[in-house]
């Protein structure tokens, strides 16, 4: 598969994403500078974590107007798979590719630690390799991960199973104590209604190989590859 | 013209910075202080003499970039 990793000024998890897809999973990775306006031949796009544009104004607020974002929107509109991690999630929200907005963490702290997240929907293109209800240990590293959306949108997302990952205890209980940042409904990751754009605050690329002592994050990337493979097979089965 | 723009979190949305400042004020003995809201203040020179047009432009700037209207509200004055 050909995976595009977008590089904004201030991205700092771009090479981690490249490493996982290329060295750990053996895929072809193209690094895409944010000034690019044409994206051709990509199977999936990753918006990586970091501090694009120094988080000036609001996280992701300026990056969403980067030249590349027009092409990313087109790609998503056409059904292309887009994964936004941490700052990438914040950019997807600002760009309107996912509903809601991020607020400063309730504690006001920048939080960098392992957290437990529960896979609430294992039937997505990003979680297909997980079991429903599985608890993943993945690190977070952010100051603005306190997800907010209006009650109507939240209810629609709940009804639609768009809340894919929720902060939980290591045993899988979704409690206020397990919520590190004050996020609404313990939301750690959401997907769009069409099911091709996922944003998540935890960093799966930081725990995707055994040598790091934890490879729970690999399941997200494996899910993506499996889903892409399935789609390609389906396309081939359609008679010309 | 110069636009003076204030962006704050909407009422009803938790402002953790405001809360921290409120507690600090309280511990300093300012018992009358309450409901502290922290926001951003921006000044923008707008090269447009017509006030109506300038205002429309500033409003568009706020809607498109300067405020995230899901969680923030904005107000401005033009001088």
Interface residues (C-beta under 8 A of the other chain):
Chain A: X57 X58 X61 X62 X65 X94 X100 X101 X103 X104 X105 X106 X107 X108 X146 X148 X149 X150 X182
Chain B: X9 X13 X14 X16 X17 X20 X40 X65 X66 X68 X70 X71
